Amino acid sequence: MSALHICAALFAATSLWVLPAAADETKPAYTLAVVPQLPPLAAHRAWAPFARRLSEGTGTEIRLKIYQTLSEFENDLFKGIPDFAFMSPCDQVRAAGAVGYVPLVRDGGEPLKGILVVRKDSPVNTVRDLDGMELAFPAPNSCAASLYMRSLLAEKEKIRFAPRYAVSHTNAYRNVILGMTRAGSGANKTLERDTPEVRAELRVLYETPGMVTHPLSAHPRVSLNLRQTIVENILRMADDEAGRRILKEIQMPRPVKTDYARDYKPLERLGLDRYVVR
């Protein structure tokens, strides 16, 4: 992959996109906020079909909101602005206590893992080789890719490092490819969906233990009846080919009902809140 193409991708990720689905004033409207793991255009491309399908299935207007940065997403989330939000497990723990967001559905497949990658031809063979270096992370509060990864590197691996925040997982990977940092952090699920050219340039040096995946959650003001309708519609998407393609794009190929006490409360014990940048 050429440096020119990678730089173009980095530039594209700096543009702010807020792209709601087409409004229908005859239907009740709800907002769906999506955590920015990908550049805004890529995120909109993945999530717009989901919002349309959910609108059609529920008889509501699901208005999609895409964010440029995680801080912008979290600013809205912790003010309780979105009716529905696709958020990281760490934000789910924080948002449950601060606002009362209730997790509805998550992917039941492969657990979420933070990954530390280096160039495939890098001489770095162990995490110890990165002691004292600058490392790329998506954003300070990215869950597995930043909070969990930084905690493990500092507390378990005992290495010193300077974080360089690249806004998105995509940018963190490209920082490494371009030689801007020796290593960068992301997540198994975002590397899997990046381009073959990017994956061919990188190898995984280190990974976190697995954790439960991102939930689609509802603000407590959303009625129990609508929450249940949303869950049923998402689960039914897995029954047809078009729905399965949509679910794959949003990283939920095997949707399952989720429960805070069972799935997310155990994450409180990791103590990642002390790494949160407010």
Secondary structure, 3 states (H helix, E strand, C coil): CCHHHHHHHHHHCCCCCCCCCCCCCCCCEEEEEECCCCCHHHHHHHHHHHHHHHHHHHCCEEEEEECCCHHHHHHHHCCCCCCEEECCHHHHHHHHHHCCCEEEEEECCCCECEEEEEECCCCCCCHHHHCCEEEEECCCCCHHHHHHHHHHHHHHCCCCEEEEECCCHHHHHHHHHCCCCCEEEEEHHHHHHCCHHHHHHEEEEEECCCECCCEEEECCCCCHHHHHHHHHHHHHHCCCHHHHHHHHHCCCCCEEECCHHHHHHHHHHHCHHHHCCC
